Amino acid sequence: MTIELARPHSPEKHHSHRDVTGGWLRPAVFGAMDGLVSNFALIAGVVGAAGAGRGAVLAGFAGLVAGACSMAAGEYTSVKSQTELMRAEIAVERRELARNPKGELAELAALYQERGLDPELAHRVAEGLSADPEQALRVHVREELGVDPDDLPSPYVAAGSSFCAFAAGALVPLAPFLFGASGLVVAVVMSVLGLFGFGAAVARMTARPWWLGGL
């Protein structure tokens, strides 16, 4: 009689998630759309006033550089201010944990009771999480402020993604004039296709039908 040993059960691979806290997607989408639409309007105005030619190309490049720099500066300032506010609130929470640890523990236990735990279990969970001061700080910040103190948005990432996305979007209506096309109709077609493409790309990242996102 042959006895077969049971093969060890290999645990299933845990599914992975995309980074949703890095702060790059929102400025990238906004920058790409803004760059495409605003630069198309600028180029169309120049073409309508002076005709297609060198002036349209120069205006397109000027709009690209100025808009990309403006978007990057705005995103950097906005995200930096937001991050500084988050850090200030984290510092307040750190001081409260040092000054009144029992009160903060009771506050955390009350939060878990609101989520359905019975008072005794909620208190034990809060005690366990509060044993380490740094762990307690992370838990309180996540529960009360809704942010991860170890993964705050980066102003540099936001500024860089906004700059690159705006430049990419602004290049779409400019491209036909760089390759010798003189008609505004070509720029219109390129811009419409660009808008569809950007929408489809975002839809793919958010697990929606690409054709629906493009529309």
C-alpha angles and dihedrals in degrees: 000000000000118000116205116207114228112253114239112258110245112217116242116257111260114241117250130227132216120247105268099167103055094093097228105107100063096050090042094054093042092046095049094049094043093048094050097046099040095045092046089053091049094049092044090053093051092046091049092050103037106010130246115308142085092332092060091050093048091047090049093051092046091051091048096051096040094045095045092049092046093049092047093049092048094048092046093051093044097048093040090054091047092049092048090052090051091050091050091052091047089053090052090052091048091053092048091051090052095044101041112015094160092052092049091048090052090048091053092047089051090053091055091047088055087055093057107272118132114249096255095049092043090054092049092049091048091049092050093049092046096054092092114050095215092047089048090053092050092049094048093047092049094046099041104030100027094229135112109236090203094053110041117163115270118231089205092056091047093048094046095048091046093050095048094043094049091048091049092049094046091051093061098073090036096053098078091057091049091057097047102267109141103184123096088214090072090053090050092052092046091049093050091049090047092053090049091048094049091048092048092049092052090047090054091053092050094046095247126131107282094221091053092050091049091056 
